[in-house]
Amino acid sequence: MEWRLEQLAGQLGGVVHGDGSVVIVGLAGVEDANPGDITFADHERALPLLKSTKASAAIVPRHIPDLLIPQVVVGDPRLAMAKALALLTSGPYHAAGISEKSWISPSAVVADDVSIYPFAYVGENARIGSRVTIHPGVCIGREVTIGDDTVLYPNVVIYPQCVIGARVILHAGVIIGSDGFGFVKEGGRNIKIPQVGTVEVEDDVEIGANSCVDRATFGATRIKHGVKIDNLVQVAHNVLIGEDSVVVAQVGISGSTTLGKNVTLGGQVGLADHLDVGDNVMVAAQSGVMKDVPSDHIVAGTPALPHRHALRVASVWAKLPELKREVDELKARLEELERRRDQDATGQGGSDD
């Protein structure tokens, strides 16, 4: 889409310095931008690079008097960049209709303005909202509900009775509602616990490719409003992920663990089962969380410790070979001192006789 710079700045909450009538058609990095693009500098080190850019305008954190191109001054250039990119790349929705090569159950309720591509499957009594896009190979089970403006990319599978909210994005290969990993032992045999719950994904959630969210044993596994989940993440049965949390790639969250609001889990974090993680918690990459974490804490390591403590532990860990050598030397010196003491004590006793 095309935007006049002054219009775009209004959407971004920015102030224009220079010609606000410049037409903007795209956004690119400083070095890759061409005429018609707007670029951005999100830190001071990038500001000098703007003098050589070919862009028609720039998003900046402060006004640069000697910069020849128009500027949009905003409080957070990176946030403004994200919003500008969405405005420049998203056009109005156009319904593609329902492909004859898809299969829609006669009992399903499907809005008129959907886009359902070939080889998609929609099961019995499913409900599909307005402007939903369902790509090839998607399988939607019976009694699934999908809210307005949601996008399901190829080969997404939603098991029966799950609920997907509005404006949700499920990337290719996402599995919602597969059985939770529940078994009990009878002798040496594994006996399956039927997983009779469901999954509820609230509005504005995005889940990355090949991630899995298991259905609850009872009740529901819940992904709350605004959560963003990266690729290759495992969310186990009866987990609750609080609003606006961020879960990075290859995280594993064990069953019945609860995350508060605005939690950030770094890549490859593992969480044990039945934990309570408070609001605004940050867990560093590759950490193993074995116990509850109070709100507003940063933890790292395995087992996870308060971040500063974990840094001290890590610094000692790196010095362990050196420390071991010192301990071995001290041990040898102590043994030598004890040997000499024993010799002196024995010699003392012989002279008394």
Secondary structure, DSSP 4 states (H G I P E B T S, - for coil): --EEHHHHHHHHT-EEES-TT-EE-EE--TTT--TTEEEE--SGGGGGGGGG---SEEEESS--TT--S-EEE-S-HHHHHHHHHHHHH-------EE-TTSEE-TT-EE-TT-EE-TT-EE-TT-EE-TT-EE-TT-EE-TT-EE-TT-EE-TT-EE-TT-EE-TT-EE-TT-EEEEPP--EEEETTEEEE-----EEEE-TT-EE-TT-EEEPPSSSEEEE-TT-EE-SS-EE-TT-EE-TT-EE-TT-EE-TT-EE-TT-EE-TT-EE-TT-EE-TT-EE-TT-EE-S-B-TT-EEETTTTEEHHHHHHHHHHHHTHHHHHHHHHHHHHHHHHHHHHHHHHHHHHHHHH-
